[in-house]
């Protein structure tokens, strides 16, 4: 019981102190010129709004660049494949971006080059990068590749090849395929983890 009285007494002693502090703060607020505060808040709002729009603009620009790289990869690697094969190529590309073992951007993965000791030169991971030919953006096949790329990039397509990082044409047997686990054959491509 003694402890309860003591804590009530402490609370009552603090209450006037808090009340006086609050009154002092209110007095200070009402007596000070608020123009500098309003100016600082207005400038902060303008800077924040500008930063938001700049971030949005650069983010959109990066999305378009990434989608273009992904669409070119789908087009050149799987334009003659069924739609499921095109989605699979896009998935493998995005799996590589997420894996941590490849570059962390779509364009970095698509345009990656590695040293080939047999050829004594850098070789692209996707061979179409060594060609100078690019499709017309109005080409119907490219537009289909763009739609596939958008669906995979924005997560509107349900992934079917989780963890798949490699693929090759079914009519070849590359040496690297021996150490990897095949997970699917779609069209003329075999996909591996």
C-alpha positions in Angstrom: 0.0 0.0 0.0 2.9 2.3 0.8 4.3 1.7 -2.7 1.0 2.7 -4.3 0.9 6.0 -2.4 4.5 6.7 -3.4 3.9 6.2 -7.1 0.7 8.3 -7.0 2.7 11.0 -5.3 5.4 10.9 -8.0 2.8 11.1 -10.8 1.2 14.1 -9.1 4.6 15.8 -8.8 5.3 15.2 -12.5 2.0 16.4 -13.7 2.6 20.1 -12.9 6.1 19.9 -14.3 4.7 18.4 -17.6 1.9 20.9 -17.6 4.4 23.8 -17.2 6.6 22.4 -19.9 3.6 22.1 -22.3 2.5 25.7 -21.4 6.0 27.0 -22.1 6.1 25.2 -25.5 2.7 26.6 -26.4 3.7 30.1 -25.4 6.9 29.8 -27.5 4.9 28.5 -30.5 2.4 31.4 -30.3 4.9 34.1 -29.8 7.5 33.1 -32.5 7.5 34.1 -36.2 6.5 31.1 -38.2 7.5 32.4 -41.6 10.9 30.6 -41.6 9.3 27.3 -40.6 6.7 27.6 -43.3 9.5 28.5 -45.8 11.5 25.5 -44.8 8.5 23.2 -45.0 7.6 24.5 -48.5 11.1 24.0 -49.8 11.1 20.5 -48.3 7.9 19.7 -50.0 9.2 21.0 -53.4 12.4 19.0 -53.1 10.6 15.8 -52.0 8.1 16.1 -55.0 11.0 16.8 -57.4 12.9 13.8 -56.1 9.9 11.5 -56.4 9.3 12.5 -60.0 13.0 12.1 -60.9 13.0 8.7 -59.3 9.9 7.7 -61.2 11.4 8.9 -64.5 14.6 7.1 -64.1 12.9 3.9 -62.9 10.6 4.0 -65.9 13.7 4.5 -68.2 15.4 1.5 -66.6 12.3 -0.7 -67.0 12.2 0.2 -70.7 15.9 -0.6 -71.2 15.5 -3.9 -69.3 12.4 -4.9 -71.2 14.1 -4.1 -74.5 17.1 -6.4 -73.6 14.7 -9.2 -72.4 12.5 -8.9 -75.5 15.6 -9.1 -77.8 16.7 -12.2 -76.0 13.3 -13.9 -76.3 13.2 -12.9 -80.0 16.6 -14.2 -81.0 16.7 -17.2 -78.7 13.1 -18.5 -79.2 11.2 -16.7 -81.9 10.5 -20.0 -83.7 9.5 -21.8 -80.5 6.0 -22.2 -79.1 4.9 -19.5 -76.7 5.8 -21.7 -73.7 9.4 -21.9 -75.0 9.5 -18.1 -75.3 8.3 -17.8 -71.7 10.9 -20.3 -70.6 13.8 -18.3 -72.2 12.5 -15.2 -70.5 12.3 -17.0 -67.2 15.9 -18.3 -67.5 17.1 -14.8 -68.1 15.3 -13.5 -65.1 16.5 -16.4 -63.0 20.0 -15.5 -63.8 19.4 -11.9 -62.7 18.1 -13.1 -59.4 20.7 -15.9 -58.8 23.7 -13.7 -57.7 26.0 -15.7 -59.9 25.4 -13.5 -63.0 25.1 -9.8 -63.5 22.3 -8.2 -61.4 20.6 -6.5 -64.4 18.7 -7.9 -67.3 20.9 -6.2 -69.8 24.0 -7.3 -67.9 22.8 -10.9 -68.2 21.8 -10.7 -71.8 25.0 -9.0 -73.0 27.4 -11.0 -70.7 30.7 -12.1 -72.2 33.1 -14.7 -70.9 36.6 -15.6 -72.0 36.8 -18.7 -74.2 40.3 -20.2 -74.0 39.7 -22.3 -77.2 38.8 -19.3 -79.3 41.1 -17.0 -77.4 38.5 -14.3 -77.3 35.4 -13.2 -75.3 32.2 -15.0 -76.3 28.7 -13.9 -75.5 26.6 -16.0 -73.3 23.8 -15.6 -75.9 25.3 -16.0 -79.3 22.9 -13.6 -81.1 24.9 -10.7 -79.4 27.7 -11.4 -81.8 25.4 -10.5 -84.7 24.8 -6.9 -85.9 21.2 -7.7 -87.0 18.3 -6.3 -85.0 14.6 -6.7 -85.7 12.2 -3.9 -86.5 10.3 -2.9 -83.4 7.2 -3.1 -85.6 7.7 -6.7 -86.5 4.9 -8.9 -85.3 7.2 -11.6 -84.0 9.2 -9.0 -82.0 5.9 -7.5 -80.6 5.0 -11.0 -79.4 8.5 -11.4 -77.8 7.9 -8.0 -76.1 4.6 -9.1 -74.6 6.3 -12.3 -73.3 9.1 -10.2 -71.8 6.7 -7.8 -70.2 4.6 -10.6 -68.6 7.7 -12.3 -67.2 9.4 -9.0 -66.1 6.4 -7.7 -64.2 5.5 -11.1 -62.7 2.2 -11.5 -64.6 3.3 -15.0 -65.8 3.4 -17.8 -63.3 7.0 -19.2 -63.4 7.3 -22.8 -64.4 11.1 -23.2 -64.4 12.1 -22.1 -60.9 15.9 -22.2 -60.6 16.6 -23.0 -64.2 19.7 -21.1 -65.3 20.7 -22.8 -68.6 19.3 -24.2 -71.8 20.5 -25.3 -75.2 19.0 -26.5 -78.5 18.0 -30.1 -78.3 20.0 -31.0 -81.4 23.4 -30.3 -79.6 25.1 -31.8 -76.5 27.3 -29.1 -74.9 29.9 -30.3 -72.4 28.6 -28.1 -69.6 25.2 -29.9 -69.8 26.7 -33.1 -68.3 27.0 -31.5 -64.8 23.6 -30.0 -64.7 20.1 -31.4 -64.0 17.6 -31.2 -66.9 14.2 -29.9 -65.7 12.2 -29.6 -68.9 12.2 -29.8 -72.7 10.0 -27.2 -74.3 10.0 -27.0 -78.1 13.5 -27.4 -79.3 15.2 -26.4 -76.0 16.3 -28.4 -73.0 16.4 -26.4 -69.7 18.7 -27.1 -66.8 19.1 -26.1 -63.1 
